[in-house]
């Protein structure tokens, strides 16, 4: 099975949220900045962010910033117990 880079970016952010490195309302780097930090394409980061958005891990604020969403983290902890 093919490994998709966007899933690596996605999992990195999910891990940061679940381990408490990213908290509710923390600003997440822009697509361009994250792509540069991780040395991947902007399309890769955009795909990861969109997946995170669909799953409720992050939300877009005023269409310019990506923010961490604590609600999903709390749901995950409740499910695991």
Sine and cosine of phi, psi and omega as CSV:
sin_phi,cos_phi,sin_psi,cos_psi,sin_omega,cos_omega
0.00,0.00,0.65,-0.76,-0.05,-1.00
-0.97,0.25,0.69,-0.72,0.10,-0.99
-1.00,0.05,0.75,-0.66,0.01,-1.00
-0.97,-0.22,0.78,-0.63,-0.03,-1.00
-0.86,0.51,-0.62,0.79,-0.06,-1.00
-0.89,0.46,-0.48,0.88,0.04,-1.00
-0.94,0.35,-0.53,0.85,0.08,-1.00
-0.91,0.41,-0.70,0.72,0.04,-1.00
-0.89,0.45,-0.73,0.69,0.04,-1.00
-0.82,0.58,-0.78,0.63,-0.07,-1.00
-0.91,0.41,-0.58,0.82,0.05,-1.00
-0.86,0.51,-0.71,0.71,-0.02,-1.00
-0.95,0.32,-0.65,0.76,0.06,-1.00
-0.85,0.52,-0.71,0.70,0.02,-1.00
-0.87,0.49,-0.67,0.74,0.02,-1.00
-0.89,0.46,-0.61,0.79,0.03,-1.00
-0.94,0.35,-0.75,0.66,-0.07,-1.00
-0.93,0.37,-0.46,0.89,0.02,-1.00
-1.00,-0.03,0.05,1.00,0.09,-1.00
1.00,0.10,0.10,0.99,0.05,-1.00
-0.95,0.31,-0.52,0.85,0.11,-0.99
-0.93,-0.37,0.76,-0.65,-0.02,-1.00
-0.90,-0.45,0.20,-0.98,0.00,-1.00
-0.78,0.63,0.75,-0.66,0.01,-1.00
0.95,0.32,0.10,0.99,0.14,-0.99
-0.91,0.42,0.67,-0.74,0.04,-1.00
-0.98,0.20,0.71,-0.70,0.05,-1.00
-0.99,-0.16,0.60,-0.80,-0.03,-1.00
-0.81,0.58,0.50,-0.86,0.06,-1.00
-0.86,0.51,0.29,-0.96,0.01,-1.00
-0.85,0.53,-0.71,0.70,-0.02,-1.00
-0.89,0.45,-0.70,0.71,-0.02,-1.00
-0.92,0.40,-0.68,0.73,0.01,-1.00
-0.90,0.44,-0.65,0.76,0.02,-1.00
-0.87,0.49,-0.67,0.74,0.00,-1.00
-0.92,0.39,-0.69,0.72,0.00,-1.00
-0.87,0.49,-0.65,0.76,-0.08,-1.00
-0.99,-0.10,-0.05,1.00,-0.01,-1.00
0.83,0.55,0.77,0.64,0.08,-1.00
-0.76,-0.65,0.13,-0.99,0.00,-1.00
-0.97,0.25,0.36,-0.93,0.07,-1.00
-0.90,0.44,-0.56,0.83,0.02,-1.00
-0.88,0.47,-0.63,0.78,0.04,-1.00
-0.88,0.47,-0.74,0.67,-0.01,-1.00
-0.92,0.40,-0.67,0.75,0.02,-1.00
-0.87,0.50,-0.66,0.75,0.04,-1.00
-0.89,0.46,-0.67,0.74,0.03,-1.00
-0.90,0.43,-0.71,0.70,0.00,-1.00
-0.89,0.46,-0.65,0.76,0.01,-1.00
-0.91,0.42,-0.62,0.78,0.06,-1.00
-0.91,0.42,-0.67,0.74,0.05,-1.00
-0.89,0.45,-0.62,0.78,0.03,-1.00
-0.90,0.43,-0.74,0.68,0.00,-1.00
-0.87,0.49,-0.61,0.79,-0.04,-1.00
-1.00,0.07,-0.05,1.00,0.08,-1.00
1.00,0.05,0.13,0.99,0.01,-1.00
-0.96,0.29,-0.53,0.85,0.00,-1.00
-0.70,-0.72,0.23,-0.97,0.11,-0.99
-0.61,-0.79,0.37,-0.93,0.02,-1.00
-0.99,-0.11,0.73,-0.69,0.02,-1.00
-0.92,-0.39,0.86,-0.52,0.01,-1.00
0.82,0.57,0.45,0.89,0.07,-1.00
0.84,0.54,0.29,0.96,0.03,-1.00
-0.78,-0.62,-0.33,0.95,-0.03,-1.00
-0.81,-0.59,0.56,-0.83,0.11,-0.99
-0.97,-0.24,0.75,-0.66,-0.06,-1.00
-0.82,-0.57,0.51,-0.86,0.05,-1.00
-0.96,0.26,0.63,-0.78,-0.01,-1.00
-0.92,-0.39,0.92,-0.38,-0.07,-1.00
-0.96,0.29,-0.42,0.91,-0.08,-1.00
-0.82,0.57,-0.73,0.69,-0.03,-1.00
-0.91,0.41,-0.57,0.82,0.02,-1.00
-0.89,0.46,-0.69,0.73,0.01,-1.00
-0.90,0.43,-0.63,0.78,0.04,-1.00
-0.90,0.45,-0.66,0.75,0.00,-1.00
-0.89,0.46,-0.70,0.72,-0.01,-1.00
-0.89,0.45,-0.62,0.79,0.01,-1.00
-0.92,0.40,-0.63,0.78,0.00,-1.00
-0.91,0.40,-0.63,0.78,-0.06,-1.00
-0.95,0.33,-0.40,0.91,-0.04,-1.00
-0.96,0.27,0.00,0.00,0.00,0.00
